[in-house]
Amino acid sequence: MTSEGVVIGCHTVDQWKEQFDTHVGSTKLVVVDFTASWCGPCRMIAPILAELASNIPHVTFLKVDVDELRSIAQEYSVKSIPTFVFLKEGNIVDKVVGAKKDELSACVAKHAGDATVSA
């Protein structure tokens, strides 16, 4: 499965570890969307995240359901959802809390090195 241009769902710790090992250790930007199926704002921002993923294939977008992977959410100190964590070389470089389309797009543009990002 190609990971370019799509939001990759991580539903088990093994899936998370596989994606983490594959993408997070690289210099490539990884955006992790901490979400939940019952979260209205999460559902509202999901199409925007998908559009960003399709427009910027050199950024990896991962989706983690906080109910399925509570331990991963705790590891990244997720207190409310949606929370978007920006990782480079395994380190947190930024975080956006809430369904803030403009802030999310700006953060992706800032860290992806692509000033032409739009959603």
Summary of the structure (lengths in Angstrom):
residues: 119
radius of gyration: 12.8
end to end distance: 24.3
largest distance: 35.0
contacts: 347
relative contact order: 0.22
helix: 39%
strand: 24%
